[in-house]
C-alpha cells in the first residue's frame, strides 16, 4: 500500500466509496492513519456521482427498502463537508501542506 504520509490525495468516487465500507483491517488502518494527518478531499464530481448512485439504488430498490436507501442518501449528503471531508470545486487548486 501507498504510505499514507505521501498524501494528500483527492479521492475519486470508487476510492471514497470503497474506503468508507472496507472490512479489511489493513485498509481500514491505512484510512485511519491517513485521516490522522490529512483531511479527506473529494471533487464535486465525486459527490455528484455518489449521490446519483444512491438515488438510483433507492429508485430501483424493493419498496420495503426504499426508506432505508433514502436514509443512506441523506447520511452521505450530511457527511459531505463534515468530519474532515472537503469538496473541491471544478477549478479549486488543492491546498498545500507542510509536514514537520
DSSP file (Angstrom, degrees, kcal/mol; ACC not computed):
  #  RESIDUE AA STRUCTURE BP1 BP2  ACC     N-H-->O    O-->H-N    N-H-->O    O-->H-N    TCO  KAPPA ALPHA  PHI   PSI    X-CA   Y-CA   Z-CA
    1    1 A X              0   0    0      0, 0.0     2,-0.2     0, 0.0     3,-0.0   0.000 360.0 360.0 360.0 155.9    0.0    0.0    0.0
    2    2 A X        -     0   0    0      1,-0.1     2,-0.3     2,-0.1     3,-0.0  -0.494 360.0-102.1 -71.6 140.5    1.0    3.6   -0.5
    3    3 A X    >   -     0   0    0     -2,-0.2     3,-2.4     1,-0.2     4,-0.1  -0.491  25.0-138.3 -62.9 124.3    2.4    5.3    2.6
    4    4 A X  G >  S+     0   0    0      1,-0.3     3,-1.3    -2,-0.3    -1,-0.2   0.780 101.3  64.7 -58.2 -25.3   -0.5    7.5    3.9
    5    5 A X  G 3  S+     0   0    0      1,-0.3    -1,-0.3     3,-0.0    -2,-0.1   0.550  83.6  75.4 -75.3  -5.7    2.1   10.3    4.6
    6    6 A X  G <  S+     0   0    0     -3,-2.4    -1,-0.3     0, 0.0    -2,-0.2   0.457  96.0  92.1 -83.6   1.7    2.7   10.6    0.8
    7    7 A X    <   +     0   0    0     -3,-1.3     2,-0.2    -4,-0.1     3,-0.0   0.066  29.0 143.7 -73.2-168.8   -0.7   12.4    0.5
    8    8 A X        +     0   0    0     31,-0.1     2,-0.3    88,-0.1    32,-0.1   0.439  53.3 179.4 -80.4 158.5   -2.7   14.5    0.4
    9    9 A X        -     0   0    0     -2,-0.2    32,-0.7    32,-0.0     2,-0.6  -0.857  31.7-131.4-121.7 156.8   -4.9   12.8   -2.2
   10   10 A X  E     -a   41   0A   0     -2,-0.3     2,-0.4    30,-0.1    32,-0.2  -0.968  32.5-141.0-104.5 117.8   -8.1   13.7   -3.9
   11   11 A X  E     -a   42   0A   0     30,-3.0    32,-0.6    -2,-0.6    35,-0.1  -0.647  10.5-145.3 -86.4 130.8  -10.3   10.6   -3.7
   12   12 A X     >  -     0   0    0     -2,-0.4     4,-2.8    30,-0.1     5,-0.3  -0.242  36.4 -87.5 -83.7-179.9  -12.4    9.6   -6.6
   13   13 A X  H  > S+     0   0    0      1,-0.2     4,-2.3     2,-0.2     5,-0.2   0.905 126.0  46.3 -56.4 -48.1  -15.8    8.0   -6.4
   14   14 A X  H  > S+     0   0    0      1,-0.2     4,-2.7     2,-0.2    -1,-0.2   0.921 114.4  46.8 -63.9 -45.2  -14.6    4.5   -6.3
   15   15 A X  H  > S+     0   0    0      2,-0.2     4,-2.8     1,-0.2     5,-0.3   0.926 113.6  47.1 -66.1 -44.7  -11.9    5.1   -3.7
   16   16 A X  H  X S+     0   0    0     -4,-2.8     4,-1.6     1,-0.2    -1,-0.2   0.931 115.5  45.5 -63.7 -44.0  -14.2    7.1   -1.4
   17   17 A X  H  X S+     0   0    0     -4,-2.3     4,-1.0    -5,-0.3    -2,-0.2   0.926 115.5  46.9 -64.2 -44.9  -16.9    4.5   -1.6
   18   18 A X  H >X S+     0   0    0     -4,-2.7     4,-1.0    -5,-0.2     3,-0.8   0.936 112.9  47.0 -64.1 -48.3  -14.5    1.6   -1.1
   19   19 A X  H 3< S+     0   0    0     -4,-2.8    -1,-0.2     1,-0.2    -2,-0.2   0.794 107.2  58.9 -67.8 -26.7  -12.7    3.1    1.8
   20   20 A X  H 3< S+     0   0    0     -4,-1.6    -1,-0.2    -5,-0.3    -2,-0.2   0.789 119.1  28.1 -70.5 -26.2  -15.9    4.0    3.5
   21   21 A X  H << S+     0   0    0     -4,-1.0    -2,-0.2    -3,-0.8    -1,-0.2   0.350  84.6 134.9-119.1   6.9  -17.1    0.4    3.6
   22   22 A X     <  -     0   0    0     -4,-1.0    -3,-0.0    -3,-0.2    -4,-0.0  -0.278  31.6-172.5 -61.4 140.2  -13.9   -1.7    3.7
   23   23 A X        +     0   0    0      5,-0.0     2,-0.4     4,-0.0    -1,-0.1   0.413  52.7 112.1-106.9  -4.7  -13.9   -4.5    6.2
   24   24 A X     >  -     0   0    0      1,-0.1     4,-2.5     2,-0.0     5,-0.2  -0.581  63.7-145.2 -74.0 125.4  -10.2   -5.3    5.5
   25   25 A X  H  > S+     0   0    0     -2,-0.4     4,-2.3     1,-0.2     5,-0.2   0.875  96.9  50.3 -61.5 -40.7   -8.2   -4.4    8.7
   26   26 A X  H  > S+     0   0    0      2,-0.2     4,-2.2     1,-0.2    -1,-0.2   0.898 112.7  46.5 -67.0 -40.1   -5.1   -3.2    6.8
   27   27 A X  H  > S+     0   0    0      2,-0.2     4,-2.6     1,-0.2    -2,-0.2   0.901 112.7  49.5 -69.1 -40.4   -7.2   -0.9    4.6
   28   28 A X  H  X S+     0   0    0     -4,-2.5     4,-2.4     2,-0.2    -2,-0.2   0.891 111.0  50.6 -64.4 -38.7   -9.1    0.5    7.5
   29   29 A X  H  X S+     0   0    0     -4,-2.3     4,-2.6    -5,-0.2    -2,-0.2   0.897 110.4  49.7 -65.0 -40.5   -5.9    1.1    9.3
   30   30 A X  H  X S+     0   0    0     -4,-2.2     4,-2.7     2,-0.2    -2,-0.2   0.946 111.3  48.8 -61.7 -48.2   -4.5    2.9    6.3
   31   31 A X  H  X S+     0   0    0     -4,-2.6     4,-2.3     1,-0.2    -2,-0.2   0.909 113.6  46.6 -57.8 -44.5   -7.6    5.0    6.0
   32   32 A X  H  X S+     0   0    0     -4,-2.4     4,-1.1     2,-0.2    -1,-0.2   0.886 112.2  49.6 -68.4 -39.1   -7.4    5.9    9.7
   33   33 A X  H  X S+     0   0    0     -4,-2.6     4,-0.6     2,-0.2     3,-0.3   0.907 111.9  49.3 -65.1 -41.2   -3.7    6.7    9.6
   34   34 A X  H >X S+     0   0    0     -4,-2.7     4,-3.0     1,-0.2     3,-1.4   0.927 108.1  53.7 -61.3 -45.5   -4.3    8.9    6.6
   35   35 A X  H 3< S+     0   0    0     -4,-2.3    -1,-0.2     1,-0.3    -2,-0.2   0.723 100.0  62.2 -65.8 -22.1   -7.1   10.7    8.4
   36   36 A X  H 3< S+     0   0    0     -4,-1.1    -1,-0.3    -3,-0.3    -2,-0.2   0.753 118.4  26.7 -71.8 -23.3   -4.8   11.5   11.3
   37   37 A X  H << S+     0   0    0     -3,-1.4     2,-0.3    -4,-0.6    -2,-0.2   0.799 125.6  29.5-107.5 -40.7   -2.6   13.5    9.0
   38   38 A X  S  < S-     0   0    0     -4,-3.0    -1,-0.3    -5,-0.1     2,-0.1  -0.915  72.1-119.8-126.5 146.9   -4.8   14.8    6.2
   39   39 A X        -     0   0    0     -2,-0.3     2,-0.4    -3,-0.1    46,-0.2  -0.472  43.5 -99.6 -74.3 159.7   -8.4   15.8    5.7
   40   40 A X  E     - b   0  85A   0     44,-2.6    46,-3.6    -2,-0.1     2,-0.5  -0.692  38.6-163.2 -83.0 128.6  -10.3   13.9    3.1
   41   41 A X  E     +ab  10  86A   0    -32,-0.7   -30,-3.0    -2,-0.4     2,-0.3  -0.953  13.5 169.4-114.9 132.4  -10.7   15.7   -0.2
   42   42 A X  E     -ab  11  87A   0     44,-2.6    46,-3.1    -2,-0.5     2,-0.2  -0.919  31.0-114.9-130.8 160.3  -13.2   14.7   -2.9
   43   43 A X  E  >  - b   0  88A   0    -32,-0.6     4,-1.8    -2,-0.3     3,-0.2  -0.544  26.3-113.0 -91.4 162.6  -14.2   16.5   -6.0
   44   44 A X  H  > S+     0   0    0     44,-1.9     4,-2.3     1,-0.2     5,-0.1   0.845 120.2  59.0 -59.6 -33.0  -17.6   18.0   -6.7
   45   45 A X  H  > S+     0   0    0     43,-0.2     4,-3.0     2,-0.2    -1,-0.2   0.897 101.7  53.6 -63.5 -40.5  -17.9   15.3   -9.5
   46   46 A X  H  > S+     0   0    0     -3,-0.2     4,-2.8     2,-0.2     5,-0.3   0.925 109.0  48.3 -60.1 -45.1  -17.4   12.6   -6.8
   47   47 A X  H  X S+     0   0    0     -4,-1.8     4,-2.4     1,-0.2     5,-0.2   0.925 113.1  48.3 -61.8 -43.8  -20.3   14.0   -4.7
   48   48 A X  H  X S+     0   0    0     -4,-2.3     4,-2.5     2,-0.2    -2,-0.2   0.932 113.3  46.7 -61.1 -47.2  -22.5   14.1   -7.9
   49   49 A X  H  X S+     0   0    0     -4,-3.0     4,-2.3     2,-0.2    -2,-0.2   0.917 114.5  46.2 -64.1 -44.0  -21.6   10.6   -8.9
   50   50 A X  H  X S+     0   0    0     -4,-2.8     4,-2.4    -5,-0.2    -1,-0.2   0.900 112.8  49.9 -67.4 -39.3  -22.2    9.1   -5.4
   51   51 A X  H  X S+     0   0    0     -4,-2.4     4,-2.6    -5,-0.3     5,-0.2   0.922 110.4  50.6 -63.5 -43.4  -25.4   11.0   -4.9
   52   52 A X  H  X S+     0   0    0     -4,-2.5     4,-2.6    -5,-0.2    -2,-0.2   0.915 110.5  50.0 -59.4 -43.6  -26.6    9.7   -8.3
   53   53 A X  H  X S+     0   0    0     -4,-2.3     4,-2.2     2,-0.2    -2,-0.2   0.906 110.7  49.1 -62.1 -42.6  -25.7    6.2   -7.3
   54   54 A X  H  X S+     0   0    0     -4,-2.4     4,-2.2     2,-0.2    -2,-0.2   0.931 112.8  47.1 -62.1 -45.8  -27.6    6.5   -4.0
   55   55 A X  H  X S+     0   0    0     -4,-2.6     4,-2.7     1,-0.2    -2,-0.2   0.909 112.0  49.9 -66.0 -41.7  -30.7    7.9   -5.7
   56   56 A X  H  X S+     0   0    0     -4,-2.6     4,-2.2     1,-0.2    -1,-0.2   0.901 110.3  50.8 -62.8 -39.8  -30.7    5.2   -8.4
   57   57 A X  H  X S+     0   0    0     -4,-2.2     4,-0.7    -5,-0.2    -1,-0.2   0.898 111.7  48.5 -63.3 -39.3  -30.3    2.5   -5.8
   58   58 A X  H >< S+     0   0    0     -4,-2.2     3,-0.7     2,-0.2    -2,-0.2   0.941 112.1  47.4 -65.5 -47.3  -33.3    4.0   -3.9
   59   59 A X  H 3< S+     0   0    0     -4,-2.7    -2,-0.2     1,-0.2    -1,-0.2   0.867 117.6  42.7 -62.6 -37.2  -35.5    4.2   -7.0
   60   60 A X  H 3< S+     0   0    0     -4,-2.2    -1,-0.2    -5,-0.2    -2,-0.2   0.482  93.3 106.7 -90.8  -3.0  -34.6    0.6   -8.0
   61   61 A X  S << S-     0   0    0     -3,-0.7     5,-0.1    -4,-0.7    -3,-0.0  -0.317  84.5 -91.2 -73.8 157.7  -34.9   -0.9   -4.6
   62   62 A X    >>  -     0   0    0      1,-0.1     3,-2.4     3,-0.1     4,-0.7  -0.401  44.1-109.1 -61.1 146.7  -37.8   -3.1   -3.5
   63   63 A X  G >4 S+     0   0    0      1,-0.3     3,-0.8     2,-0.2     4,-0.5   0.825 118.5  58.7 -51.0 -35.6  -40.5   -0.9   -2.0
   64   64 A X  G 34 S+     0   0    0      1,-0.2    -1,-0.3     2,-0.1     4,-0.2   0.695 110.0  43.4 -69.4 -17.4  -39.7   -2.2    1.5
   65   65 A X  G <> S+     0   0    0     -3,-2.4     4,-2.4     1,-0.1    -1,-0.2   0.457  86.7  91.8-105.1  -3.3  -36.1   -1.0    1.3
   66   66 A X  H <X S+     0   0    0     -3,-0.8     4,-2.6    -4,-0.7     5,-0.2   0.884  85.2  50.9 -64.5 -39.5  -36.7    2.5   -0.2
   67   67 A X  H  > S+     0   0    0     -4,-0.5     4,-2.0     2,-0.2    -1,-0.2   0.909 111.2  49.4 -63.9 -40.3  -36.9    4.3    3.1
   68   68 A X  H  > S+     0   0    0     -4,-0.2     4,-2.0     2,-0.2    -2,-0.2   0.923 111.9  48.2 -62.6 -44.3  -33.6    2.7    4.2
   69   69 A X  H  X S+     0   0    0     -4,-2.4     4,-2.0     1,-0.2    -2,-0.2   0.886 109.4  52.6 -65.6 -38.4  -32.0    3.7    0.9
   70   70 A X  H  X S+     0   0    0     -4,-2.6     4,-2.2     1,-0.2    -1,-0.2   0.888 108.0  52.0 -63.3 -38.3  -33.3    7.2    1.2
   71   71 A X  H  X S+     0   0    0     -4,-2.0     4,-2.5     2,-0.2    -2,-0.2   0.902 107.1  52.3 -63.5 -41.5  -31.8    7.4    4.7
   72   72 A X  H  X S+     0   0    0     -4,-2.0     4,-2.3     2,-0.2    -2,-0.2   0.893 108.4  51.5 -61.2 -40.1  -28.4    6.2    3.3
   73   73 A X  H  X S+     0   0    0     -4,-2.0     4,-2.4     2,-0.2    -2,-0.2   0.938 110.7  47.4 -62.5 -47.2  -28.6    9.0    0.8
   74   74 A X  H  X S+     0   0    0     -4,-2.2     4,-2.2     1,-0.2    -2,-0.2   0.896 110.8  52.3 -61.7 -40.6  -29.3   11.6    3.5
   75   75 A X  H  X S+     0   0    0     -4,-2.5     4,-1.5     2,-0.2    -1,-0.2   0.912 109.9  48.6 -62.1 -42.6  -26.4   10.3    5.6
   76   76 A X  H  X S+     0   0    0     -4,-2.3     4,-1.0     1,-0.2     3,-0.4   0.951 111.6  48.6 -62.7 -47.7  -24.0   10.5    2.7
   77   77 A X  H  < S+     0   0    0     -4,-2.4     3,-0.4     1,-0.2    -1,-0.2   0.854 109.9  52.2 -63.9 -34.5  -25.0   14.1    1.9
   78   78 A X  H  < S+     0   0    0     -4,-2.2    -1,-0.2     1,-0.2    -2,-0.2   0.822 105.4  56.6 -67.0 -30.5  -24.7   15.1    5.6
   79   79 A X  H >< S+     0   0    0     -4,-1.5     3,-1.7    -3,-0.4     2,-0.4   0.728  84.3  97.6 -74.6 -20.6  -21.2   13.7    5.6
   80   80 A X  T 3< S+     0   0    0     -4,-1.0     6,-0.1    -3,-0.4     3,-0.1  -0.547  98.6   8.7 -72.7 125.2  -20.1   15.9    2.8
   81   81 A X  T 3  S+     0   0    0      4,-0.5     2,-0.3    -2,-0.4    -1,-0.3   0.453 118.8  89.3  84.4   0.4  -18.3   18.9    4.2
   82   82 A X  S X  S+     0   0    0     -3,-1.7     3,-1.8     1,-0.2    -1,-0.3  -0.816  75.4  24.3-124.2 165.0  -18.3   17.4    7.7
   83   83 A X  T 3  S-     0   0    0     -2,-0.3    -1,-0.2     1,-0.3   -43,-0.1   0.837 134.9 -48.0  52.0  40.7  -15.9   15.2    9.6
   84   84 A X  T 3  S+     0   0    0      1,-0.2   -44,-2.6    -3,-0.2     2,-0.6   0.555 103.0 130.9  83.2   6.4  -12.9   16.1    7.6
   85   85 A X  E <   -b   40   0A   0     -3,-1.8    -4,-0.5    -6,-0.3     2,-0.4  -0.859  34.8-172.8 -97.4 119.6  -14.4   15.6    4.2
   86   86 A X  E     -b   41   0A   0    -46,-3.6   -44,-2.6    -2,-0.6     2,-0.6  -0.923  15.0-142.8-115.4 135.7  -13.8   18.6    1.9
   87   87 A X  E     -b   42   0A   0     -2,-0.4     2,-0.5   -46,-0.2   -44,-0.2  -0.858  11.3-152.3-101.1 124.1  -15.3   19.1   -1.5
   88   88 A X  E     -b   43   0A   0    -46,-3.1   -44,-1.9    -2,-0.6   -43,-0.2  -0.811  16.7-129.6 -94.1 132.4  -13.1   20.7   -4.2
   89   89 A X    >   -     0   0    0     -2,-0.5     3,-0.9   -46,-0.2    -1,-0.1  -0.064  36.2 -88.7 -68.7 178.3  -14.8   22.6   -6.9
   90   90 A X  T 3  S+     0   0    0      1,-0.2    -1,-0.1   -47,-0.1    -2,-0.0   0.822 126.5  23.3 -61.9 -32.3  -14.1   22.1  -10.6
   91   91 A X  T 3  S+     0   0    0      2,-0.1     2,-0.5     0, 0.0    -1,-0.2   0.131  87.7 130.2-123.3  20.9  -11.3   24.6  -10.6
   92   92 A X    <   -     0   0    0     -3,-0.9     2,-0.2     1,-0.0     3,-0.1  -0.632  55.6-131.6 -77.3 123.5  -10.2   24.7   -7.0
   93   93 A X        -     0   0    0     -2,-0.5    -4,-0.1     1,-0.1    -2,-0.1  -0.529  30.2-107.0 -70.9 142.1   -6.5   24.3   -6.6
   94   94 A X        -     0   0    0     -2,-0.2    -1,-0.1     1,-0.1   -84,-0.0  -0.376  37.2-107.6 -67.2 147.9   -5.6   21.7   -3.9
   95   95 A X        -     0   0    0      1,-0.1     2,-0.3    -3,-0.1    -1,-0.1  -0.334  29.8-122.9 -70.7 157.6   -4.2   23.1   -0.7
   96   96 A X        -     0   0    0     -2,-0.0     2,-0.4     2,-0.0    -1,-0.1  -0.795  24.0-158.1-101.4 149.2   -0.6   22.7    0.1
   97   97 A X        -     0   0    0     -2,-0.3     2,-0.5   -89,-0.0   -59,-0.0  -0.929  10.0-152.9-125.9 148.0    0.6   21.0    3.3
   98   98 A X        -     0   0    0     -2,-0.4     2,-0.4     2,-0.0    -2,-0.0  -0.976  12.8-157.6-119.6 115.4    3.8   21.1    5.2
   99   99 A X              0   0    0     -2,-0.5    -2,-0.0     1,-0.1   -62,-0.0  -0.764 360.0 360.0 -90.3 137.3    4.6   18.0    7.2
  100  100 A X              0   0    0     -2,-0.4    -1,-0.1     0, 0.0    -2,-0.0   0.458 360.0 360.0 -93.1 360.0    7.0   18.5   10.1
